[in-house]
Amino acid sequence: MQFIINHSSMEPIYEQIMGQIRSGIAKGTMKEGEALPSVRALAVELSINPNTIQKAYSILEQNGYIYPV
């Protein structure tokens, strides 16, 4: 899955990531059981703080969108 971050958006980055993951699930582009990139790998790829990725993943997990393996 390719993530696109708009740094000039008023929407926080973690919410942009969450929205793209939820959209991928809803559209079927993300299959059940498909692994997400690791926090560190995605943070490096997007040049953002790993805590931002962790926050997005944690909220998605709490809401039942993703689960740890």
PDB file of N, CA, C and O in Angstrom:
ATOM      1  N   MET A   1       0.840  -1.177   0.000  1.00  0.00           N
ATOM      2  CA  MET A   1       0.000   0.000   0.000  1.00  0.00           C
ATOM      3  C   MET A   1       0.883   1.237   0.000  1.00  0.00           C
ATOM      4  O   MET A   1       1.844   1.329   0.763  1.00  0.00           O
ATOM      5  N   GLN A   2       0.551   2.174  -0.851  1.00  0.00           N
ATOM      6  CA  GLN A   2       1.299   3.421  -0.963  1.00  0.00           C
ATOM      7  C   GLN A   2       0.597   4.507  -0.151  1.00  0.00           C
ATOM      8  O   GLN A   2      -0.592   4.755  -0.350  1.00  0.00           O
ATOM      9  N   PHE A   3       1.312   5.148   0.750  1.00  0.00           N
ATOM     10  CA  PHE A   3       0.753   6.211   1.569  1.00  0.00           C
ATOM     11  C   PHE A   3       1.180   7.560   1.009  1.00  0.00           C
ATOM     12  O   PHE A   3       2.332   7.748   0.617  1.00  0.00           O
ATOM     13  N   ILE A   4       0.240   8.494   0.977  1.00  0.00           N
ATOM     14  CA  ILE A   4       0.515   9.851   0.511  1.00  0.00           C
ATOM     15  C   ILE A   4       0.165  10.807   1.637  1.00  0.00           C
ATOM     16  O   ILE A   4      -0.971  10.844   2.109  1.00  0.00           O
ATOM     17  N   ILE A   5       1.151  11.575   2.058  1.00  0.00           N
ATOM     18  CA  ILE A   5       0.969  12.509   3.162  1.00  0.00           C
ATOM     19  C   ILE A   5       0.998  13.929   2.620  1.00  0.00           C
ATOM     20  O   ILE A   5       1.905  14.302   1.876  1.00  0.00           O
ATOM     21  N   ASN A   6       0.000  14.718   2.999  1.00  0.00           N
ATOM     22  CA  ASN A   6      -0.071  16.125   2.624  1.00  0.00           C
ATOM     23  C   ASN A   6       0.362  16.941   3.836  1.00  0.00           C
ATOM     24  O   ASN A   6      -0.409  17.124   4.778  1.00  0.00           O
ATOM     25  N   HIS A   7       1.591  17.426   3.806  1.00  0.00           N
ATOM     26  CA  HIS A   7       2.141  18.157   4.950  1.00  0.00           C
ATOM     27  C   HIS A   7       1.509  19.536   5.122  1.00  0.00           C
ATOM     28  O   HIS A   7       1.617  20.132   6.194  1.00  0.00           O
ATOM     29  N   SER A   8       0.859  20.044   4.096  1.00  0.00           N
ATOM     30  CA  SER A   8       0.226  21.359   4.203  1.00  0.00           C
ATOM     31  C   SER A   8      -1.249  21.263   4.613  1.00  0.00           C
ATOM     32  O   SER A   8      -1.920  22.284   4.765  1.00  0.00           O
ATOM     33  N   SER A   9      -1.742  20.051   4.788  1.00  0.00           N
ATOM     34  CA  SER A   9      -3.136  19.843   5.192  1.00  0.00           C
ATOM     35  C   SER A   9      -3.325  20.204   6.663  1.00  0.00           C
ATOM     36  O   SER A   9      -2.403  20.097   7.471  1.00  0.00           O
ATOM     37  N   MET A  10      -4.536  20.630   6.985  1.00  0.00           N
ATOM     38  CA  MET A  10      -4.879  20.912   8.386  1.00  0.00           C
ATOM     39  C   MET A  10      -5.158  19.609   9.142  1.00  0.00           C
ATOM     40  O   MET A  10      -5.186  19.603  10.373  1.00  0.00           O
ATOM     41  N   GLU A  11      -5.363  18.510   8.416  1.00  0.00           N
ATOM     42  CA  GLU A  11      -5.611  17.204   9.040  1.00  0.00           C
ATOM     43  C   GLU A  11      -4.291  16.641   9.561  1.00  0.00           C
ATOM     44  O   GLU A  11      -3.316  16.579   8.813  1.00  0.00           O
ATOM     45  N   PRO A  12      -4.241  16.232  10.822  1.00  0.00           N
ATOM     46  CA  PRO A  12      -2.999  15.665  11.362  1.00  0.00           C
ATOM     47  C   PRO A  12      -2.521  14.455  10.542  1.00  0.00           C
ATOM     48  O   PRO A  12      -3.328  13.731   9.959  1.00  0.00           O
ATOM     49  N   ILE A  13      -1.231  14.256  10.509  1.00  0.00           N
ATOM     50  CA  ILE A  13      -0.641  13.184   9.708  1.00  0.00           C
ATOM     51  C   ILE A  13      -1.156  11.819  10.151  1.00  0.00           C
ATOM     52  O   ILE A  13      -1.437  10.969   9.307  1.00  0.00           O
ATOM     53  N   TYR A  14      -1.287  11.591  11.458  1.00  0.00           N
ATOM     54  CA  TYR A  14      -1.747  10.283  11.904  1.00  0.00           C
ATOM     55  C   TYR A  14      -3.170  10.010  11.415  1.00  0.00           C
ATOM     56  O   TYR A  14      -3.516   8.865  11.127  1.00  0.00           O
ATOM     57  N   GLU A  15      -3.996  11.056  11.319  1.00  0.00           N
ATOM     58  CA  GLU A  15      -5.351  10.875  10.805  1.00  0.00           C
ATOM     59  C   GLU A  15      -5.347  10.621   9.303  1.00  0.00           C
ATOM     60  O   GLU A  15      -6.198   9.886   8.801  1.00  0.00           O
ATOM     61  N   GLN A  16      -4.399  11.219   8.577  1.00  0.00           N
ATOM     62  CA  GLN A  16      -4.273  10.946   7.149  1.00  0.00           C
ATOM     63  C   GLN A  16      -3.924   9.473   6.930  1.00  0.00           C
ATOM     64  O   GLN A  16      -4.481   8.821   6.047  1.00  0.00           O
ATOM     65  N   ILE A  17      -3.005   8.958   7.736  1.00  0.00           N
ATOM     66  CA  ILE A  17      -2.601   7.551   7.625  1.00  0.00           C
ATOM     67  C   ILE A  17      -3.780   6.646   7.961  1.00  0.00           C
ATOM     68  O   ILE A  17      -4.051   5.680   7.248  1.00  0.00           O
ATOM     69  N   MET A  18      -4.476   6.960   9.046  1.00  0.00           N
ATOM     70  CA  MET A  18      -5.634   6.153   9.438  1.00  0.00           C
ATOM     71  C   MET A  18      -6.686   6.146   8.336  1.00  0.00           C
ATOM     72  O   MET A  18      -7.255   5.100   8.023  1.00  0.00           O
ATOM     73  N   GLY A  19      -6.940   7.292   7.756  1.00  0.00           N
ATOM     74  CA  GLY A  19      -7.936   7.393   6.697  1.00  0.00           C
ATOM     75  C   GLY A  19      -7.576   6.565   5.484  1.00  0.00           C
ATOM     76  O   GLY A  19      -8.445   5.945   4.873  1.00  0.00           O
ATOM     77  N   GLN A  20      -6.307   6.549   5.130  1.00  0.00           N
ATOM     78  CA  GLN A  20      -5.874   5.773   3.971  1.00  0.00           C
ATOM     79  C   GLN A  20      -5.971   4.276   4.236  1.00  0.00           C
ATOM     80  O   GLN A  20      -6.311   3.506   3.337  1.00  0.00           O
ATOM     81  N   ILE A  21      -5.677   3.865   5.452  1.00  0.00           N
ATOM     82  CA  ILE A  21      -5.801   2.447   5.799  1.00  0.00           C
ATOM     83  C   ILE A  21      -7.273   2.043   5.815  1.00  0.00           C
ATOM     84  O   ILE A  21      -7.634   1.007   5.257  1.00  0.00           O
ATOM     85  N   ARG A  22      -8.119   2.842   6.443  1.00  0.00           N
ATOM     86  CA  ARG A  22      -9.562   2.543   6.464  1.00  0.00           C
ATOM     87  C   ARG A  22     -10.127   2.501   5.055  1.00  0.00           C
ATOM     88  O   ARG A  22     -10.947   1.639   4.736  1.00  0.00           O
ATOM     89  N   SER A  23      -9.695   3.422   4.216  1.00  0.00           N
ATOM     90  CA  SER A  23     -10.157   3.452   2.828  1.00  0.00           C
ATOM     91  C   SER A  23      -9.708   2.204   2.073  1.00  0.00           C
ATOM     92  O   SER A  23     -10.474   1.628   1.300  1.00  0.00           O
ATOM     93  N   GLY A  24      -8.475   1.796   2.301  1.00  0.00           N
ATOM     94  CA  GLY A  24      -7.959   0.585   1.659  1.00  0.00           C
ATOM     95  C   GLY A  24      -8.738  -0.654   2.065  1.00  0.00           C
ATOM     96  O   GLY A  24      -8.984  -1.541   1.247  1.00  0.00           O
ATOM     97  N   ILE A  25      -9.123  -0.711   3.330  1.00  0.00           N
ATOM     98  CA  ILE A  25      -9.919  -1.836   3.832  1.00  0.00           C
ATOM     99  C   ILE A  25     -11.305  -1.800   3.188  1.00  0.00           C
ATOM    100  O   ILE A  25     -11.800  -2.825   2.718  1.00  0.00           O
ATOM    101  N   ALA A  26     -11.930  -0.622   3.166  1.00  0.00           N
ATOM    102  CA  ALA A  26     -13.285  -0.484   2.620  1.00  0.00           C
ATOM    103  C   ALA A  26     -13.340  -0.792   1.129  1.00  0.00           C
ATOM    104  O   ALA A  26     -14.296  -1.407   0.656  1.00  0.00           O
ATOM    105  N   LYS A  27     -12.322  -0.369   0.389  1.00  0.00           N
ATOM    106  CA  LYS A  27     -12.290  -0.585  -1.063  1.00  0.00           C
ATOM    107  C   LYS A  27     -11.824  -1.981  -1.438  1.00  0.00           C
ATOM    108  O   LYS A  27     -11.959  -2.399  -2.587  1.00  0.00           O
ATOM    109  N   GLY A  28     -11.277  -2.699  -0.472  1.00  0.00           N
ATOM    110  CA  GLY A  28     -10.792  -4.044  -0.747  1.00  0.00           C
ATOM    111  C   GLY A  28      -9.379  -4.095  -1.307  1.00  0.00           C
ATOM    112  O   GLY A  28      -8.910  -5.160  -1.707  1.00  0.00           O
ATOM    113  N   THR A  29      -8.700  -2.963  -1.340  1.00  0.00           N
ATOM    114  CA  THR A  29      -7.314  -2.972  -1.808  1.00  0.00           C
ATOM    115  C   THR A  29      -6.377  -3.544  -0.752  1.00  0.00           C
ATOM    116  O   THR A  29      -5.261  -3.962  -1.057  1.00  0.00           O
ATOM    117  N   MET A  30      -6.843  -3.559   0.487  1.00  0.00           N
ATOM    118  CA  MET A  30      -6.109  -4.234   1.564  1.00  0.00           C
ATOM    119  C   MET A  30      -6.908  -5.475   1.930  1.00  0.00           C
ATOM    120  O   MET A  30      -8.082  -5.390   2.288  1.00  0.00           O
ATOM    121  N   LYS A  31      -6.276  -6.595   1.837  1.00  0.00           N
ATOM    122  CA  LYS A  31      -6.931  -7.867   2.126  1.00  0.00           C
ATOM    123  C   LYS A  31      -6.778  -8.221   3.607  1.00  0.00           C
ATOM    124  O   LYS A  31      -5.826  -7.795   4.261  1.00  0.00           O
ATOM    125  N   GLU A  32      -7.710  -8.990   4.118  1.00  0.00           N
ATOM    126  CA  GLU A  32      -7.621  -9.454   5.497  1.00  0.00           C
ATOM    127  C   GLU A  32      -6.352 -10.260   5.673  1.00  0.00           C
ATOM    128  O   GLU A  32      -6.041 -11.133   4.863  1.00  0.00           O
ATOM    129  N   GLY A  33      -5.630  -9.967   6.722  1.00  0.00           N
ATOM    130  CA  GLY A  33      -4.388 -10.667   7.014  1.00  0.00           C
ATOM    131  C   GLY A  33      -3.163 -10.057   6.354  1.00  0.00           C
ATOM    132  O   GLY A  33      -2.038 -10.477   6.625  1.00  0.00           O
ATOM    133  N   GLU A  34      -3.370  -9.068   5.489  1.00  0.00           N
ATOM    134  CA  GLU A  34      -2.244  -8.402   4.829  1.00  0.00           C
ATOM    135  C   GLU A  34      -1.478  -7.579   5.854  1.00  0.00           C
ATOM    136  O   GLU A  34      -2.073  -6.824   6.623  1.00  0.00           O
ATOM    137  N   ALA A  35      -0.181  -7.722   5.864  1.00  0.00           N
ATOM    138  CA  ALA A  35       0.653  -7.013   6.837  1.00  0.00           C
ATOM    139  C   ALA A  35       0.856  -5.559   6.434  1.00  0.00           C
ATOM    140  O   ALA A  35       1.084  -5.244   5.266  1.00  0.00           O
ATOM    141  N   LEU A  36       0.769  -4.692   7.420  1.00  0.00           N
ATOM    142  CA  LEU A  36       1.100  -3.285   7.220  1.00  0.00           C
ATOM    143  C   LEU A  36       2.606  -3.124   7.360  1.00  0.00           C
ATOM    144  O   LEU A  36       3.264  -3.972   7.964  1.00  0.00           O
ATOM    145  N   PRO A  37       3.162  -2.047   6.811  1.00  0.00           N
ATOM    146  CA  PRO A  37       4.596  -1.812   7.016  1.00  0.00           C
ATOM    147  C   PRO A  37       4.884  -1.616   8.504  1.00  0.00           C
ATOM    148  O   PRO A  37       4.025  -1.153   9.254  1.00  0.00           O
ATOM    149  N   SER A  38       6.075  -1.965   8.915  1.00  0.00           N
ATOM    150  CA  SER A  38       6.448  -1.747  10.315  1.00  0.00           C
ATOM    151  C   SER A  38       6.449  -0.245  10.601  1.00  0.00           C
ATOM    152  O   SER A  38       6.570   0.576   9.692  1.00  0.00           O
ATOM    153  N   VAL A  39       6.314   0.086  11.856  1.00  0.00           N
ATOM    154  CA  VAL A  39       6.310   1.493  12.269  1.00  0.00           C
ATOM    155  C   VAL A  39       7.588   2.170  11.793  1.00  0.00           C
ATOM    156  O   VAL A  39       7.546   3.245  11.195  1.00  0.00           O
ATOM    157  N   ARG A  40       8.707   1.541  12.058  1.00  0.00           N
ATOM    158  CA  ARG A  40       9.998   2.134  11.685  1.00  0.00           C
ATOM    159  C   ARG A  40      10.138   2.284  10.171  1.00  0.00           C
ATOM    160  O   ARG A  40      10.567   3.333   9.691  1.00  0.00           O
ATOM    161  N   ALA A  41       9.781   1.252   9.423  1.00  0.00           N
ATOM    162  CA  ALA A  41       9.922   1.301   7.962  1.00  0.00           C
ATOM    163  C   ALA A  41       9.037   2.396   7.359  1.00  0.00           C
ATOM    164  O   ALA A  41       9.476   3.136   6.479  1.00  0.00           O
ATOM    165  N   LEU A  42       7.803   2.497   7.831  1.00  0.00           N
ATOM    166  CA  LEU A  42       6.896   3.512   7.292  1.00  0.00           C
ATOM    167  C   LEU A  42       7.351   4.916   7.685  1.00  0.00           C
ATOM    168  O   LEU A  42       7.242   5.851   6.891  1.00  0.00           O
ATOM    169  N   ALA A  43       7.854   5.064   8.895  1.00  0.00           N
ATOM    170  CA  ALA A  43       8.356   6.372   9.337  1.00  0.00           C
ATOM    171  C   ALA A  43       9.526   6.813   8.467  1.00  0.00           C
ATOM    172  O   ALA A  43       9.612   7.982   8.090  1.00  0.00           O
ATOM    173  N   VAL A  44      10.417   5.899   8.148  1.00  0.00           N
ATOM    174  CA  VAL A  44      11.555   6.231   7.283  1.00  0.00           C
ATOM    175  C   VAL A  44      11.062   6.566   5.879  1.00  0.00           C
ATOM    176  O   VAL A  44      11.498   7.549   5.280  1.00  0.00           O
ATOM    177  N   GLU A  45      10.152   5.745   5.355  1.00  0.00           N
ATOM    178  CA  GLU A  45       9.631   5.950   4.000  1.00  0.00           C
ATOM    179  C   GLU A  45       8.951   7.317   3.861  1.00  0.00           C
ATOM    180  O   GLU A  45       9.114   7.997   2.848  1.00  0.00           O
ATOM    181  N   LEU A  46       8.189   7.710   4.887  1.00  0.00           N
ATOM    182  CA  LEU A  46       7.443   8.961   4.827  1.00  0.00           C
ATOM    183  C   LEU A  46       8.186  10.141   5.448  1.00  0.00           C
ATOM    184  O   LEU A  46       7.698  11.270   5.409  1.00  0.00           O
ATOM    185  N   SER A  47       9.351   9.888   6.014  1.00  0.00           N
ATOM    186  CA  SER A  47      10.166  10.912   6.692  1.00  0.00           C
ATOM    187  C   SER A  47       9.371  11.617   7.790  1.00  0.00           C
ATOM    188  O   SER A  47       9.333  12.846   7.864  1.00  0.00           O
ATOM    189  N   ILE A  48       8.736  10.806   8.643  1.00  0.00           N
ATOM    190  CA  ILE A  48       7.998  11.354   9.775  1.00  0.00           C
ATOM    191  C   ILE A  48       8.388  10.600  11.044  1.00  0.00           C
ATOM    192  O   ILE A  48       9.038   9.557  10.983  1.00  0.00           O
ATOM    193  N   ASN A  49       7.991  11.131  12.174  1.00  0.00           N
ATOM    194  CA  ASN A  49       8.322  10.552  13.465  1.00  0.00           C
ATOM    195  C   ASN A  49       7.617   9.199  13.637  1.00  0.00           C
ATOM    196  O   ASN A  49       6.423   9.092  13.357  1.00  0.00           O
ATOM    197  N   PRO A  50       8.334   8.173  14.088  1.00  0.00           N
ATOM    198  CA  PRO A  50       7.710   6.864  14.319  1.00  0.00           C
ATOM    199  C   PRO A  50       6.528   6.916  15.291  1.00  0.00           C
ATOM    200  O   PRO A  50       5.606   6.108  15.184  1.00  0.00           O
ATOM    201  N   ASN A  51       6.548   7.860  16.237  1.00  0.00           N
ATOM    202  CA  ASN A  51       5.438   7.976  17.178  1.00  0.00           C
ATOM    203  C   ASN A  51       4.124   8.324  16.472  1.00  0.00           C
ATOM    204  O   ASN A  51       3.046   7.955  16.938  1.00  0.00           O
ATOM    205  N   THR A  52       4.220   9.029  15.355  1.00  0.00           N
ATOM    206  CA  THR A  52       3.029   9.377  14.578  1.00  0.00           C
ATOM    207  C   THR A  52       2.410   8.117  13.983  1.00  0.00           C
ATOM    208  O   THR A  52       1.192   7.944  14.011  1.00  0.00           O
ATOM    209  N   ILE A  53       3.248   7.244  13.447  1.00  0.00           N
ATOM    210  CA  ILE A  53       2.775   5.977  12.873  1.00  0.00           C
ATOM    211  C   ILE A  53       2.192   5.107  13.980  1.00  0.00           C
ATOM    212  O   ILE A  53       1.129   4.507  13.820  1.00  0.00           O
ATOM    213  N   GLN A  54       2.903   5.048  15.106  1.00  0.00           N
ATOM    214  CA  GLN A  54       2.442   4.230  16.233  1.00  0.00           C
ATOM    215  C   GLN A  54       1.081   4.694  16.722  1.00  0.00           C
ATOM    216  O   GLN A  54       0.224   3.873  17.051  1.00  0.00           O
ATOM    217  N   LYS A  55       0.879   5.998  16.771  1.00  0.00           N
ATOM    218  CA  LYS A  55      -0.418   6.535  17.213  1.00  0.00           C
ATOM    219  C   LYS A  55      -1.526   6.098  16.261  1.00  0.00           C
ATOM    220  O   LYS A  55      -2.591   5.670  16.705  1.00  0.00           O
ATOM    221  N   ALA A  56      -1.284   6.203  14.960  1.00  0.00           N
ATOM    222  CA  ALA A  56      -2.284   5.789  13.966  1.00  0.00           C
ATOM    223  C   ALA A  56      -2.589   4.308  14.103  1.00  0.00           C
ATOM    224  O   ALA A  56      -3.756   3.917  14.125  1.00  0.00           O
ATOM    225  N   TYR A  57      -1.566   3.486  14.193  1.00  0.00           N
ATOM    226  CA  TYR A  57      -1.758   2.034  14.318  1.00  0.00           C
ATOM    227  C   TYR A  57      -2.501   1.687  15.610  1.00  0.00           C
ATOM    228  O   TYR A  57      -3.376   0.822  15.608  1.00  0.00           O
ATOM    229  N   SER A  58      -2.155   2.356  16.708  1.00  0.00           N
ATOM    230  CA  SER A  58      -2.806   2.067  17.995  1.00  0.00           C
ATOM    231  C   SER A  58      -4.290   2.389  17.953  1.00  0.00           C
ATOM    232  O   SER A  58      -5.111   1.610  18.437  1.00  0.00           O
ATOM    233  N   ILE A  59      -4.633   3.517  17.385  1.00  0.00           N
ATOM    234  CA  ILE A  59      -6.052   3.902  17.301  1.00  0.00           C
ATOM    235  C   ILE A  59      -6.805   2.937  16.390  1.00  0.00           C
ATOM    236  O   ILE A  59      -7.925   2.534  16.704  1.00  0.00           O
ATOM    237  N   LEU A  60      -6.198   2.567  15.266  1.00  0.00           N
ATOM    238  CA  LEU A  60      -6.844   1.606  14.361  1.00  0.00           C
ATOM    239  C   LEU A  60      -7.044   0.262  15.050  1.00  0.00           C
ATOM    240  O   LEU A  60      -8.070  -0.390  14.857  1.00  0.00           O
ATOM    241  N   GLU A  61      -6.073  -0.149  15.847  1.00  0.00           N
ATOM    242  CA  GLU A  61      -6.193  -1.415  16.583  1.00  0.00           C
ATOM    243  C   GLU A  61      -7.309  -1.331  17.625  1.00  0.00           C
ATOM    244  O   GLU A  61      -8.103  -2.262  17.762  1.00  0.00           O
ATOM    245  N   GLN A  62      -7.368  -0.228  18.353  1.00  0.00           N
ATOM    246  CA  GLN A  62      -8.412  -0.039  19.363  1.00  0.00           C
ATOM    247  C   GLN A  62      -9.805  -0.071  18.740  1.00  0.00           C
ATOM    248  O   GLN A  62     -10.764  -0.525  19.364  1.00  0.00           O
ATOM    249  N   ASN A  63      -9.907   0.416  17.502  1.00  0.00           N
ATOM    250  CA  ASN A  63     -11.196   0.475  16.819  1.00  0.00           C
ATOM    251  C   ASN A  63     -11.493  -0.785  15.986  1.00  0.00           C
ATOM    252  O   ASN A  63     -12.514  -0.857  15.301  1.00  0.00           O
ATOM    253  N   GLY A  64     -10.597  -1.766  16.054  1.00  0.00           N
ATOM    254  CA  GLY A  64     -10.847  -3.045  15.402  1.00  0.00           C
ATOM    255  C   GLY A  64     -10.544  -3.110  13.915  1.00  0.00           C
ATOM    256  O   GLY A  64     -10.945  -4.066  13.250  1.00  0.00           O
ATOM    257  N   TYR A  65      -9.848  -2.123  13.379  1.00  0.00           N
ATOM    258  CA  TYR A  65      -9.500  -2.144  11.960  1.00  0.00           C
ATOM    259  C   TYR A  65      -8.310  -3.038  11.673  1.00  0.00           C
ATOM    260  O   TYR A  65      -8.253  -3.697  10.635  1.00  0.00           O
ATOM    261  N   ILE A  66      -7.357  -3.057  12.597  1.00  0.00           N
ATOM    262  CA  ILE A  66      -6.157  -3.884  12.440  1.00  0.00           C
ATOM    263  C   ILE A  66      -5.932  -4.654  13.728  1.00  0.00           C
ATOM    264  O   ILE A  66      -6.505  -4.333  14.769  1.00  0.00           O
ATOM    265  N   TYR A  67      -5.095  -5.666  13.643  1.00  0.00           N
ATOM    266  CA  TYR A  67      -4.754  -6.441  14.824  1.00  0.00           C
ATOM    267  C   TYR A  67      -3.280  -6.858  14.753  1.00  0.00           C
ATOM    268  O   TYR A  67      -2.732  -7.065  13.670  1.00  0.00           O
ATOM    269  N   PRO A  68      -2.651  -6.975  15.926  1.00  0.00           N
ATOM    270  CA  PRO A  68      -1.235  -7.371  15.932  1.00  0.00           C
ATOM    271  C   PRO A  68      -1.071  -8.837  15.616  1.00  0.00           C
ATOM    272  O   PRO A  68      -1.955  -9.645  15.897  1.00  0.00           O
ATOM    273  N   VAL A  69       0.043  -9.175  15.042  1.00  0.00           N
ATOM    274  CA  VAL A  69       0.315 -10.578  14.716  1.00  0.00           C
ATOM    275  C   VAL A  69       1.253 -11.167  15.737  1.00  0.00           C
ATOM    276  O   VAL A  69       1.608 -12.342  15.643  1.00  0.00           O
TER     277      VAL A  69
END
